[in-house]
Amino acid sequence: MEAVVSTQSTGGSLPLHHVTSLLKFLVELLTTSRHLHFYILWVSTILTTHGPALKKNSSQIMSTLNGIISALTAQTRTLGSLCDSNQYFMDVILTLGRTQSSKSETSAEMEVF
């Protein structure tokens, strides 16, 4: 919650001439950092707060905006494949657990007879 308040107050008070530099820096961090949520909050705050002024200069910052889109798309793909992999391994573990459980129940029944 503190990060949201901090980004809103700081991002909203930035002068416009620093916004484009900060957006370029954020693009670089979005591609390399594990702290996605924090940097997405920054990008969201800046685009929300300074959106109308940035729209007037959109031709000058188009490469930066495309960089934001590319970075977020790449991170989405990475997270998607990680989630798919985790789901697969969880299915394998659950299946092995059920198999081991049924084997132990079968051997316990054999010992009773």
N, CA, C and O atoms as CSV, one atom per row, in Angstrom:
chain,resi,resn,atom,element,x,y,z
A,1,MET,N,N,0.819,-1.186,0.000
A,1,MET,CA,C,0.000,0.000,0.000
A,1,MET,C,C,0.866,1.255,0.000
A,1,MET,O,O,0.520,2.256,-0.627
A,2,GLU,N,N,2.002,1.195,0.710
A,2,GLU,CA,C,2.885,2.352,0.746
A,2,GLU,C,C,3.462,2.649,-0.628
A,2,GLU,O,O,3.656,3.811,-0.987
A,3,ALA,N,N,3.741,1.590,-1.405
A,3,ALA,CA,C,4.304,1.785,-2.745
A,3,ALA,C,C,3.311,2.503,-3.646
A,3,ALA,O,O,3.699,3.335,-4.466
A,4,VAL,N,N,2.024,2.181,-3.495
A,4,VAL,CA,C,1.002,2.823,-4.320
A,4,VAL,C,C,0.930,4.300,-3.999
A,4,VAL,O,O,0.887,5.128,-4.909
A,5,VAL,N,N,0.917,4.647,-2.719
A,5,VAL,CA,C,0.862,6.047,-2.313
A,5,VAL,C,C,2.117,6.774,-2.765
A,5,VAL,O,O,2.045,7.909,-3.235
A,6,SER,N,N,3.273,6.124,-2.624
A,6,SER,CA,C,4.534,6.739,-3.012
A,6,SER,C,C,4.588,6.997,-4.511
A,6,SER,O,O,5.006,8.075,-4.936
A,7,THR,N,N,4.174,6.031,-5.313
A,7,THR,CA,C,4.227,6.232,-6.762
A,7,THR,C,C,3.232,7.290,-7.202
A,7,THR,O,O,3.516,8.064,-8.115
A,8,GLN,N,N,2.075,7.333,-6.570
A,8,GLN,CA,C,1.072,8.329,-6.951
A,8,GLN,C,C,1.528,9.742,-6.614
A,8,GLN,O,O,1.376,10.655,-7.426
A,9,SER,N,N,2.082,9.926,-5.429
A,9,SER,CA,C,2.501,11.276,-5.052
A,9,SER,C,C,3.759,11.702,-5.821
A,9,SER,O,O,3.848,12.842,-6.276
A,10,THR,N,N,4.711,10.808,-5.965
A,10,THR,CA,C,5.947,11.157,-6.666
A,10,THR,C,C,5.718,11.251,-8.173
A,10,THR,O,O,6.145,12.213,-8.812
A,11,GLY,N,N,5.044,10.251,-8.736
A,11,GLY,CA,C,4.802,10.254,-10.177
A,11,GLY,C,C,3.929,11.410,-10.626
A,11,GLY,O,O,4.111,11.950,-11.717
A,12,GLY,N,N,2.981,11.787,-9.784
A,12,GLY,CA,C,2.099,12.896,-10.132
A,12,GLY,C,C,2.774,14.244,-10.055
A,12,GLY,O,O,2.354,15.184,-10.731
A,13,SER,N,N,3.813,14.362,-9.245
A,13,SER,CA,C,4.469,15.656,-9.077
A,13,SER,C,C,5.691,15.839,-9.980
A,13,SER,O,O,6.335,16.888,-9.941
A,14,LEU,N,N,6.012,14.840,-10.782
A,14,LEU,CA,C,7.172,14.957,-11.675
A,14,LEU,C,C,6.918,15.983,-12.776
A,14,LEU,O,O,5.824,16.039,-13.337
A,15,PRO,N,N,7.912,16.782,-13.079
A,15,PRO,CA,C,7.767,17.670,-14.229
A,15,PRO,C,C,7.761,16.853,-15.523
A,15,PRO,O,O,8.387,15.796,-15.596
A,16,LEU,N,N,7.077,17.330,-16.509
A,16,LEU,CA,C,6.887,16.591,-17.757
A,16,LEU,C,C,8.205,16.265,-18.449
A,16,LEU,O,O,8.315,15.213,-19.080
A,17,HIS,N,N,9.201,17.132,-18.351
A,17,HIS,CA,C,10.471,16.869,-19.043
A,17,HIS,C,C,11.235,15.697,-18.422
A,17,HIS,O,O,12.143,15.163,-19.060
A,18,HIS,N,N,10.899,15.286,-17.209
A,18,HIS,CA,C,11.529,14.115,-16.594
A,18,HIS,C,C,10.743,12.829,-16.861
A,18,HIS,O,O,11.271,11.728,-16.704
A,19,VAL,N,N,9.505,12.974,-17.256
A,19,VAL,CA,C,8.633,11.809,-17.434
A,19,VAL,C,C,9.134,10.891,-18.539
A,19,VAL,O,O,9.147,9.672,-18.366
A,20,THR,N,N,9.543,11.444,-19.658
A,20,THR,CA,C,10.001,10.592,-20.762
A,20,THR,C,C,11.271,9.831,-20.389
A,20,THR,O,O,11.425,8.663,-20.747
A,21,SER,N,N,12.170,10.483,-19.679
A,21,SER,CA,C,13.390,9.794,-19.234
A,21,SER,C,C,13.055,8.681,-18.251
A,21,SER,O,O,13.625,7.592,-18.318
A,22,LEU,N,N,12.137,8.956,-17.346
A,22,LEU,CA,C,11.731,7.945,-16.374
A,22,LEU,C,C,11.054,6.769,-17.068
A,22,LEU,O,O,11.288,5.620,-16.693
A,23,LEU,N,N,10.230,7.029,-18.058
A,23,LEU,CA,C,9.572,5.939,-18.793
A,23,LEU,C,C,10.608,5.061,-19.503
A,23,LEU,O,O,10.476,3.837,-19.512
A,24,LYS,N,N,11.619,5.664,-20.088
A,24,LYS,CA,C,12.681,4.884,-20.737
A,24,LYS,C,C,13.408,4.013,-19.717
A,24,LYS,O,O,13.724,2.855,-19.991
A,25,PHE,N,N,13.667,4.574,-18.549
A,25,PHE,CA,C,14.316,3.830,-17.486
A,25,PHE,C,C,13.428,2.674,-17.013
A,25,PHE,O,O,13.916,1.575,-16.753
A,26,LEU,N,N,12.137,2.930,-16.907
A,26,LEU,CA,C,11.202,1.892,-16.472
A,26,LEU,C,C,11.109,0.750,-17.480
A,26,LEU,O,O,10.947,-0.407,-17.092
A,27,VAL,N,N,11.208,1.063,-18.762
A,27,VAL,CA,C,11.207,0.019,-19.790
A,27,VAL,C,C,12.380,-0.922,-19.565
A,27,VAL,O,O,12.233,-2.142,-19.638
A,28,GLU,N,N,13.537,-0.350,-19.293
A,28,GLU,CA,C,14.724,-1.164,-19.040
A,28,GLU,C,C,14.529,-2.046,-17.801
A,28,GLU,O,O,14.897,-3.221,-17.805
A,29,LEU,N,N,13.954,-1.478,-16.753
A,29,LEU,CA,C,13.732,-2.245,-15.525
A,29,LEU,C,C,12.657,-3.323,-15.707
A,29,LEU,O,O,12.754,-4.402,-15.123
A,30,LEU,N,N,11.655,-3.034,-16.503
A,30,LEU,CA,C,10.598,-4.031,-16.745
A,30,LEU,C,C,11.147,-5.263,-17.452
A,30,LEU,O,O,10.647,-6.370,-17.251
A,31,THR,N,N,12.152,-5.078,-18.261
A,31,THR,CA,C,12.709,-6.227,-18.990
A,31,THR,C,C,13.689,-7.036,-18.160
A,31,THR,O,O,13.918,-8.210,-18.453
A,32,THR,N,N,14.278,-6.432,-17.120
A,32,THR,CA,C,15.328,-7.126,-16.380
A,32,THR,C,C,14.991,-7.447,-14.929
A,32,THR,O,O,15.610,-8.334,-14.341
A,33,SER,N,N,14.041,-6.759,-14.350
A,33,SER,CA,C,13.786,-6.904,-12.918
A,33,SER,C,C,12.724,-7.955,-12.617
A,33,SER,O,O,11.860,-8.249,-13.443
A,34,ARG,N,N,12.811,-8.510,-11.416
A,34,ARG,CA,C,11.785,-9.447,-10.947
A,34,ARG,C,C,10.657,-8.711,-10.234
A,34,ARG,O,O,9.638,-9.320,-9.908
A,35,HIS,N,N,10.817,-7.428,-9.988
A,35,HIS,CA,C,9.845,-6.648,-9.234
A,35,HIS,C,C,8.836,-5.987,-10.175
A,35,HIS,O,O,8.714,-4.763,-10.221
A,36,LEU,N,N,8.133,-6.810,-10.908
A,36,LEU,CA,C,7.231,-6.314,-11.948
A,36,LEU,C,C,6.128,-5.430,-11.404
A,36,LEU,O,O,5.843,-4.368,-11.958
A,37,HIS,N,N,5.512,-5.865,-10.327
A,37,HIS,CA,C,4.362,-5.127,-9.800
A,37,HIS,C,C,4.747,-3.690,-9.464
A,37,HIS,O,O,4.011,-2.757,-9.785
A,38,PHE,N,N,5.876,-3.515,-8.832
A,38,PHE,CA,C,6.324,-2.177,-8.451
A,38,PHE,C,C,6.504,-1.283,-9.668
A,38,PHE,O,O,6.055,-0.137,-9.670
A,39,TYR,N,N,7.159,-1.799,-10.702
A,39,TYR,CA,C,7.410,-0.984,-11.889
A,39,TYR,C,C,6.150,-0.793,-12.729
A,39,TYR,O,O,5.999,0.230,-13.397
A,40,ILE,N,N,5.264,-1.750,-12.701
A,40,ILE,CA,C,3.975,-1.571,-13.390
A,40,ILE,C,C,3.173,-0.472,-12.703
A,40,ILE,O,O,2.487,0.303,-13.369
A,41,LEU,N,N,3.254,-0.400,-11.371
A,41,LEU,CA,C,2.595,0.699,-10.656
A,41,LEU,C,C,3.143,2.050,-11.099
A,41,LEU,O,O,2.386,3.002,-11.288
A,42,TRP,N,N,4.448,2.129,-11.261
A,42,TRP,CA,C,5.064,3.374,-11.712
A,42,TRP,C,C,4.587,3.750,-13.120
A,42,TRP,O,O,4.191,4.889,-13.371
A,43,VAL,N,N,4.634,2.784,-14.018
A,43,VAL,CA,C,4.208,3.064,-15.399
A,43,VAL,C,C,2.748,3.489,-15.420
A,43,VAL,O,O,2.384,4.453,-16.094
A,44,SER,N,N,1.922,2.774,-14.687
A,44,SER,CA,C,0.499,3.095,-14.642
A,44,SER,C,C,0.259,4.499,-14.088
A,44,SER,O,O,-0.539,5.257,-14.641
A,45,THR,N,N,0.935,4.840,-13.016
A,45,THR,CA,C,0.774,6.167,-12.412
A,45,THR,C,C,1.208,7.265,-13.370
A,45,THR,O,O,0.519,8.273,-13.527
A,46,ILE,N,N,2.342,7.065,-14.002
A,46,ILE,CA,C,2.849,8.098,-14.908
A,46,ILE,C,C,1.935,8.264,-16.114
A,46,ILE,O,O,1.628,9.386,-16.517
A,47,LEU,N,N,1.500,7.145,-16.691
A,47,LEU,CA,C,0.633,7.256,-17.870
A,47,LEU,C,C,-0.736,7.823,-17.503
A,47,LEU,O,O,-1.344,8.536,-18.301
A,48,THR,N,N,-1.220,7.518,-16.320
A,48,THR,CA,C,-2.513,8.057,-15.890
A,48,THR,C,C,-2.412,9.551,-15.592
A,48,THR,O,O,-3.260,10.342,-16.004
A,49,THR,N,N,-1.368,9.913,-14.874
A,49,THR,CA,C,-1.209,11.308,-14.452
A,49,THR,C,C,-0.818,12.222,-15.608
A,49,THR,O,O,-1.376,13.308,-15.767
A,50,HIS,N,N,0.128,11.783,-16.400
A,50,HIS,CA,C,0.677,12.631,-17.462
A,50,HIS,C,C,0.178,12.232,-18.853
A,50,HIS,O,O,0.708,12.702,-19.859
A,51,GLY,N,N,-0.824,11.378,-18.913
A,51,GLY,CA,C,-1.337,10.882,-20.189
A,51,GLY,C,C,-1.718,11.953,-21.193
A,51,GLY,O,O,-1.272,11.900,-22.339
A,52,PRO,N,N,-2.536,12.934,-20.793
A,52,PRO,CA,C,-2.920,13.961,-21.767
A,52,PRO,C,C,-1.731,14.732,-22.343
A,52,PRO,O,O,-1.702,15.025,-23.538
A,53,ALA,N,N,-0.760,15.058,-21.506
A,53,ALA,CA,C,0.416,15.790,-22.000
A,53,ALA,C,C,1.276,14.892,-22.881
A,53,ALA,O,O,1.839,15.345,-23.878
A,54,LEU,N,N,1.376,13.609,-22.508
A,54,LEU,CA,C,2.156,12.679,-23.326
A,54,LEU,C,C,1.488,12.426,-24.672
A,54,LEU,O,O,2.162,12.206,-25.679
A,55,LYS,N,N,0.168,12.458,-24.680
A,55,LYS,CA,C,-0.557,12.224,-25.932
A,55,LYS,C,C,-0.240,13.307,-26.963
A,55,LYS,O,O,-0.182,13.033,-28.161
A,56,LYS,N,N,-0.037,14.519,-26.497
A,56,LYS,CA,C,0.316,15.611,-27.409
A,56,LYS,C,C,1.675,15.372,-28.063
A,56,LYS,O,O,1.898,15.767,-29.207
A,57,ASN,N,N,2.577,14.725,-27.332
A,57,ASN,CA,C,3.930,14.445,-27.844
A,57,ASN,C,C,4.093,12.966,-28.178
A,57,ASN,O,O,5.197,12.428,-28.091
A,58,SER,N,N,3.013,12.317,-28.555
A,58,SER,CA,C,3.053,10.859,-28.741
A,58,SER,C,C,4.042,10.421,-29.823
A,58,SER,O,O,4.626,9.341,-29.726
A,59,SER,N,N,4.229,11.232,-30.829
A,59,SER,CA,C,5.169,10.836,-31.887
A,59,SER,C,C,6.605,10.792,-31.360
A,59,SER,O,O,7.421,10.012,-31.852
A,60,GLN,N,N,6.914,11.619,-30.371
A,60,GLN,CA,C,8.261,11.654,-29.818
A,60,GLN,C,C,8.534,10.507,-28.856
A,60,GLN,O,O,9.680,10.083,-28.709
A,61,ILE,N,N,7.498,10.003,-28.201
A,61,ILE,CA,C,7.708,8.941,-27.213
A,61,ILE,C,C,7.146,7.594,-27.662
A,61,ILE,O,O,7.032,6.670,-26.857
A,62,MET,N,N,6.799,7.480,-28.926
A,62,MET,CA,C,6.211,6.241,-29.431
A,62,MET,C,C,7.134,5.042,-29.235
A,62,MET,O,O,6.662,3.953,-28.909
A,63,SER,N,N,8.423,5.218,-29.424
A,63,SER,CA,C,9.352,4.095,-29.240
A,63,SER,C,C,9.374,3.645,-27.774
A,63,SER,O,O,9.497,2.454,-27.490
A,64,THR,N,N,9.254,4.592,-26.857
A,64,THR,CA,C,9.214,4.248,-25.434
A,64,THR,C,C,7.925,3.504,-25.106
A,64,THR,O,O,7.947,2.519,-24.366
A,65,LEU,N,N,6.818,3.962,-25.644
A,65,LEU,CA,C,5.543,3.285,-25.406
A,65,LEU,C,C,5.547,1.878,-25.997
A,65,LEU,O,O,5.024,0.943,-25.390
A,66,ASN,N,N,6.138,1.730,-27.178
A,66,ASN,CA,C,6.276,0.392,-27.771
A,66,ASN,C,C,7.190,-0.485,-26.928
A,66,ASN,O,O,6.974,-1.692,-26.818
A,67,GLY,N,N,8.216,0.126,-26.330
A,67,GLY,CA,C,9.095,-0.613,-25.437
A,67,GLY,C,C,8.357,-1.126,-24.205
A,67,GLY,O,O,8.602,-2.243,-23.749
A,68,ILE,N,N,7.457,-0.313,-23.670
A,68,ILE,CA,C,6.642,-0.748,-22.527
A,68,ILE,C,C,5.782,-1.942,-22.925
A,68,ILE,O,O,5.687,-2.926,-22.192
A,69,ILE,N,N,5.162,-1.843,-24.085
A,69,ILE,CA,C,4.312,-2.936,-24.565
A,69,ILE,C,C,5.138,-4.205,-24.772
A,69,ILE,O,O,4.721,-5.295,-24.379
A,70,SER,N,N,6.304,-4.057,-25.386
A,70,SER,CA,C,7.164,-5.223,-25.637
A,70,SER,C,C,7.638,-5.867,-24.337
A,70,SER,O,O,7.646,-7.091,-24.208
A,71,ALA,N,N,8.031,-5.039,-23.380
A,71,ALA,CA,C,8.517,-5.568,-22.099
A,71,ALA,C,C,7.406,-6.301,-21.359
A,71,ALA,O,O,7.626,-7.384,-20.816
A,72,LEU,N,N,6.226,-5.717,-21.340
A,72,LEU,CA,C,5.106,-6.363,-20.649
A,72,LEU,C,C,4.677,-7.643,-21.360
A,72,LEU,O,O,4.311,-8.618,-20.703
A,73,THR,N,N,4.717,-7.654,-22.676
A,73,THR,CA,C,4.369,-8.861,-23.433
A,73,THR,C,C,5.376,-9.976,-23.155
A,73,THR,O,O,4.992,-11.129,-22.958
A,74,ALA,N,N,6.655,-9.635,-23.140
A,74,ALA,CA,C,7.690,-10.638,-22.865
A,74,ALA,C,C,7.550,-11.192,-21.450
A,74,ALA,O,O,7.678,-12.398,-21.241
A,75,GLN,N,N,7.288,-10.324,-20.485
A,75,GLN,CA,C,7.115,-10.788,-19.107
A,75,GLN,C,C,5.858,-11.642,-18.966
A,75,GLN,O,O,5.840,-12.599,-18.192
A,76,THR,N,N,4.822,-11.303,-19.699
A,76,THR,CA,C,3.591,-12.100,-19.668
A,76,THR,C,C,3.850,-13.499,-20.208
A,76,THR,O,O,3.380,-14.485,-19.641
A,77,ARG,N,N,4.595,-13.585,-21.300
A,77,ARG,CA,C,4.938,-14.902,-21.864
A,77,ARG,C,C,5.784,-15.713,-20.888
A,77,ARG,O,O,5.549,-16.906,-20.697
A,78,THR,N,N,6.762,-15.064,-20.275
A,78,THR,CA,C,7.631,-15.750,-19.312
A,78,THR,C,C,6.820,-16.267,-18.127
A,78,THR,O,O,6.971,-17.418,-17.717
A,79,LEU,N,N,5.977,-15.425,-17.590
A,79,LEU,CA,C,5.147,-15.843,-16.452
A,79,LEU,C,C,4.163,-16.932,-16.853
A,79,LEU,O,O,3.894,-17.846,-16.073
A,80,GLY,N,N,3.628,-16.841,-18.062
A,80,GLY,CA,C,2.703,-17.865,-18.548
A,80,GLY,C,C,3.366,-19.227,-18.660
A,80,GLY,O,O,2.790,-20.238,-18.257
A,81,SER,N,N,4.573,-19.255,-19.206
A,81,SER,CA,C,5.265,-20.541,-19.327
A,81,SER,C,C,5.675,-21.072,-17.961
A,81,SER,O,O,5.662,-22.283,-17.742
A,82,LEU,N,N,6.035,-20.193,-17.048
A,82,LEU,CA,C,6.364,-20.616,-15.687
A,82,LEU,C,C,5.143,-21.210,-14.993
A,82,LEU,O,O,5.248,-22.235,-14.319
A,83,CYS,N,N,3.995,-20.574,-15.156
A,83,CYS,CA,C,2.757,-21.097,-14.566
A,83,CYS,C,C,2.385,-22.448,-15.177
A,83,CYS,O,O,1.968,-23.360,-14.463
A,84,ASP,N,N,2.534,-22.576,-16.483
A,84,ASP,CA,C,2.242,-23.855,-17.139
A,84,ASP,C,C,3.164,-24.957,-16.629
A,84,ASP,O,O,2.726,-26.080,-16.379
A,85,SER,N,N,4.432,-24.627,-16.478
A,85,SER,CA,C,5.396,-25.594,-15.973
A,85,SER,C,C,5.066,-25.995,-14.535
A,85,SER,O,O,5.112,-27.175,-14.186
A,86,ASN,N,N,4.736,-25.013,-13.713
A,86,ASN,CA,C,4.368,-25.307,-12.327
A,86,ASN,C,C,3.116,-26.184,-12.266
A,86,ASN,O,O,3.039,-27.101,-11.448
A,87,GLN,N,N,2.144,-25.907,-13.123
A,87,GLN,CA,C,0.920,-26.706,-13.152
A,87,GLN,C,C,1.240,-28.147,-13.547
A,87,GLN,O,O,0.694,-29.085,-12.967
A,88,TYR,N,N,2.111,-28.323,-14.519
A,88,TYR,CA,C,2.505,-29.660,-14.954
A,88,TYR,C,C,3.164,-30.428,-13.803
A,88,TYR,O,O,2.809,-31.574,-13.529
A,89,PHE,N,N,4.125,-29.785,-13.135
A,89,PHE,CA,C,4.813,-30.461,-12.037
A,89,PHE,C,C,3.881,-30.744,-10.862
A,89,PHE,O,O,4.035,-31.762,-10.186
A,90,MET,N,N,2.939,-29.878,-10.615
A,90,MET,CA,C,1.952,-30.145,-9.548
A,90,MET,C,C,1.099,-31.360,-9.915
A,90,MET,O,O,0.798,-32.185,-9.053
A,91,ASP,N,N,0.709,-31.476,-11.179
A,91,ASP,CA,C,-0.051,-32.647,-11.629
A,91,ASP,C,C,0.772,-33.925,-11.469
A,91,ASP,O,O,0.248,-34.956,-11.048
A,92,VAL,N,N,2.067,-33.853,-11.810
A,92,VAL,CA,C,2.944,-35.021,-11.664
A,92,VAL,C,C,3.057,-35.414,-10.196
A,92,VAL,O,O,2.960,-36.596,-9.865
A,93,ILE,N,N,3.257,-34.456,-9.325
A,93,ILE,CA,C,3.385,-34.732,-7.893
A,93,ILE,C,C,2.100,-35.330,-7.340
A,93,ILE,O,O,2.145,-36.290,-6.571
A,94,LEU,N,N,0.959,-34.776,-7.719
A,94,LEU,CA,C,-0.322,-35.315,-7.246
A,94,LEU,C,C,-0.549,-36.739,-7.743
A,94,LEU,O,O,-1.032,-37.591,-6.998
A,95,THR,N,N,-0.202,-36.992,-8.993
A,95,THR,CA,C,-0.352,-38.339,-9.544
A,95,THR,C,C,0.563,-39.324,-8.826
A,95,THR,O,O,0.141,-40.432,-8.495
A,96,LEU,N,N,1.795,-38.937,-8.586
A,96,LEU,CA,C,2.721,-39.797,-7.846
A,96,LEU,C,C,2.225,-40.042,-6.421
A,96,LEU,O,O,2.348,-41.148,-5.894
A,97,GLY,N,N,1.671,-39.012,-5.810
A,97,GLY,CA,C,1.130,-39.166,-4.469
A,97,GLY,C,C,-0.029,-40.144,-4.432
A,97,GLY,O,O,-0.123,-40.975,-3.528
A,98,ARG,N,N,-0.913,-40.044,-5.417
A,98,ARG,CA,C,-2.047,-40.981,-5.484
A,98,ARG,C,C,-1.551,-42.403,-5.737
A,98,ARG,O,O,-2.068,-43.358,-5.157
A,99,THR,N,N,-0.555,-42.537,-6.599
A,99,THR,CA,C,-0.002,-43.855,-6.905
A,99,THR,C,C,0.639,-44.464,-5.660
A,99,THR,O,O,0.407,-45.632,-5.346
A,100,GLN,N,N,1.433,-43.681,-4.961
A,100,GLN,CA,C,2.076,-44.171,-3.736
A,100,GLN,C,C,1.033,-44.510,-2.680
A,100,GLN,O,O,1.179,-45.497,-1.959
A,101,SER,N,N,-0.002,-43.710,-2.583
A,101,SER,CA,C,-1.056,-43.946,-1.602
A,101,SER,C,C,-1.801,-45.250,-1.904
A,101,SER,O,O,-2.081,-46.040,-1.003
A,102,SER,N,N,-2.115,-45.461,-3.185
A,102,SER,CA,C,-2.834,-46.689,-3.540
A,102,SER,C,C,-1.937,-47.915,-3.366
A,102,SER,O,O,-2.429,-48.981,-2.997
A,103,LYS,N,N,-0.635,-47.787,-3.624
A,103,LYS,CA,C,0.292,-48.898,-3.417
A,103,LYS,C,C,0.395,-49.251,-1.933
A,103,LYS,O,O,0.422,-50.429,-1.574
A,104,SER,N,N,0.452,-48.246,-1.081
A,104,SER,CA,C,0.564,-48.511,0.351
A,104,SER,C,C,-0.726,-49.105,0.897
A,104,SER,O,O,-0.685,-49.945,1.796
A,105,GLU,N,N,-1.877,-48.681,0.367
A,105,GLU,CA,C,-3.159,-49.269,0.789
A,105,GLU,C,C,-3.239,-50.726,0.345
A,105,GLU,O,O,-3.716,-51.582,1.089
A,106,THR,N,N,-2.773,-51.003,-0.865
A,106,THR,CA,C,-2.802,-52.380,-1.383
A,106,THR,C,C,-1.884,-53.278,-0.571
A,106,THR,O,O,-2.248,-54.408,-0.248
A,107,SER,N,N,-0.688,-52.781,-0.235
A,107,SER,CA,C,0.230,-53.612,0.559
A,107,SER,C,C,-0.278,-53.776,1.979
A,107,SER,O,O,-0.012,-54.809,2.594
A,108,ALA,N,N,-0.990,-52.816,2.523
A,108,ALA,CA,C,-1.559,-52.950,3.861
A,108,ALA,C,C,-2.683,-53.974,3.847
A,108,ALA,O,O,-2.829,-54.734,4.804
A,109,GLU,N,N,-3.477,-54.012,2.788
A,109,GLU,CA,C,-4.544,-55.005,2.676
A,109,GLU,C,C,-3.967,-56.408,2.526
A,109,GLU,O,O,-4.532,-57.361,3.062
A,110,MET,N,N,-2.848,-56.556,1.804
A,110,MET,CA,C,-2.201,-57.853,1.621
A,110,MET,C,C,-1.682,-58.394,2.948
A,110,MET,O,O,-1.745,-59.597,3.202
A,111,GLU,N,N,-1.167,-57.498,3.794
A,111,GLU,CA,C,-0.636,-57.926,5.080
A,111,GLU,C,C,-1.740,-58.409,6.003
A,111,GLU,O,O,-1.506,-59.289,6.832
A,112,VAL,N,N,-2.937,-57.853,5.879
A,112,VAL,CA,C,-4.056,-58.243,6.729
A,112,VAL,C,C,-4.495,-59.659,6.389
A,112,VAL,O,O,-4.865,-60.422,7.281
A,113,PHE,N,N,-4.459,-60.015,5.126
A,113,PHE,CA,C,-4.881,-61.359,4.715
A,113,PHE,C,C,-3.796,-62.294,4.953
A,113,PHE,O,O,-3.936,-63.486,4.678
